[in-house]
Amino acid sequence: MIIPILILIIVLLLGLGGGGALWFVFRRRQPVKQTATEATVAFHWSYIILPLVILFLSIVLTAYFYHRLPAEVAYGFKFDGSPDKWLSRGTIILWLLIPQLFLTLLAAAITWGITKLGILSRQTDSNQIKPERILSLMGNLVALPQIILCFALADIFSYNSYQTHIMPLWVFALIIMGLGAIILSVFFIRVMRQAWGATR
């Protein structure tokens, strides 16, 4: 009984840490390189800090639980929580870690590509929202599906190691999607206020 509580505490601490990291990233001003023709934005690891943290946490959870898992791991569950689908231990770990890696690389590729192309440098001026904040939001929002995958990983590991579920995955996914909607709404409102203030 104590292990699921510890896992829940870790997930909550991760959420608080992620929120703190988002706050830190959005409050911090990033340096901007100047060229002869226009300002360009440089790539910073802070643009993808949350996907990196979630990937690292998933790897740590996998390393911790790997030897505690049976050879056949239950991954699909009925509405009452009983298992109905099984895979081998190696296969389920690959199915859960490869998307994490892919999403982290996707966040890095998007933010790095945009900084190299200079798209945001041409689209924004000093009165509008800073390109660094847009890049931070774009790169770190990829962590939302990663958080859901990490929770699914923790729940699968918890069930197969201790026969307990942390909470239903659909409830957790709704919570994360709600938080994502709130983050996007706050960002959109801030952009609209700045754009409206610039036109006055």
ABEGO torsion letter per residue (X at the ends): XAAAAAAAAAAAAAAAAAAAAAAAAAABBBBBBBBAABBBBBBBAAAAAAAAAAAAAAAAAAAAAAAABBABBBABBBAAGBBABBBBAAAAAAAAAAAAAAAAAAAAAAAAAAAAAGAAAAABBAABBBAAAAAAAAAAAAAAAAAAAAAAAAAAAAAAAAGBBABBAAAAAAAAAAAAAAAAAAAAAAAAAAAAAAAX
